[in-house]
Amino acid sequence: MRQISDKYLTAFFCLFFSSFSQASQAQEFSASLDWSQRVELGSAVSGVVEFVAVNVGDKVKKGGSLVQLDNTVFKGQVNGYKAQLISSQEAFKEAERERDRALELYDRTVLSDHDLQVAKNNFKLAKANLEQVKAKLTASRFNLKHSTIRAPFDAVVLQRHAQPGQVIATQFRQDPLIIVAASNKMIARFYVAEDQLNQVAIGKQTKIVVAEQAFNGKIISIGLELVTGNTSLSGSSSGYPVEVEFPVEKLIRAGRTAKVEIE
């Protein structure tokens, strides 16, 4: 009976120390915080800035207005091509009827080859004109839509370079008007040596600690190229870069130091 108890006791201690050993294998890396989905936004169309709806630090929901160009001309173009479309559609229908009538008369041998060809040519011309008007209407709607620069996702404004009255000329190189980043998540970036690569994997769950505040995240990127840099108080900037994404309710400033714990 004593031997059986000793066996159970030995098994218990083995399991305990095995679990303790595994827990102690959690790796800790020094990291720095960065923005997630940092995007530089410009204008797809030329125009004059009418107003800027945001300032640095503002949060904007996806689709929210950031910069508005004067769209008077764009609206006028859309309305003009809408009117042309109606006229072109009627002209196309009439040309189609004339072509069908010419074919019928030709089959009855009461219409010459020349007149039949004229009817066919008029039909082709009306069809081509209709397609051109449709294309112009599509382009004018694109211009009108993009005269408003909108947030591509739930975002926070990092930089604002647009000002009312500013002229935007897309044929020339333009600096970004607005720079935004995701407002509900951030990235912790750290570096691992070659012999540590087996400790990281895409999708692996991690713990991020920033000023004693803990977050749960996951690895979203592991660099393929070795980066060489310096070692500072915030950790090493040499190795293969690893990015961990984690959700936040309140933004933390980029550049702050953090710790990433990986089991």
Phi, psi and omega in degrees: 000319179297322181295321179296318179296319179296322179296315179296320180295318179296318180296322180296313181295324178296315180294320180297311182290331176294315179296319180296321181294319179295319180296324182286351181277358178300130183263143180240131181236141173279134185224168173235148184272146177215166180285149173260138179057044177291123186227134174265122185252133174234193181254137177276349181229155177279151179167193180242131180294123178273312175202158176246125190270353187225163173232169180301132180097345180290143174259139183226135176288157178305130181089353179292147182287135177249307181225136179241122173274156173298117186253018181302313180294319181298317177297319179298321179294318179298313180296321180296316181286333173297317178295318178297325180297317179299315180296318181292324177295319179293319178296322178294316179298319179294318178295325178293319177295318180294322177295315180296321178295320179295321178297319179295315179294325180294320179296334179269007178059032177247010180226138183283163177300321181298313182294324177295317180294323177299317179297319179294318180296319179297323178295314179298321180294318179295322179293316179296319179296321178297317180294323179296317180295320178299317180295318179293323178295319177299315180295319181292325177292323176299314181298318180295316180300317185270007171285349173248122176271123185242159178291127181284347179197175175300117193225163170240142182276121180267319180218146176232121180242354181274143178224146177304137181090350180293134181269129179252121178238105187290343180286347176249157179294129182241141171289155179300143178277321181219140174241127183232167174214164179300137183267352186241011177202157179221176181235137170251126184244131176219176185234141179238147176282168183301321182283359178254359184298331180288351179270351182239149179202146179301132179089352182292135182285144181221169174240131180245130180242124178233113180050049177069008175257127186257144177226152174258133180217188177214153180286127181246347183205137174231120184296151179261346183244140179287132178251132178250136181203210183245161175258126181231188179297333181274001178118183181274142174250025175245144180126199178265123184290136178236132180246130177245127179257138180215146181282147177223146173269324178238128184297144174249141184295137177295149180097347180289154179276153180210169174239137178244124179251128181235126179288000000 
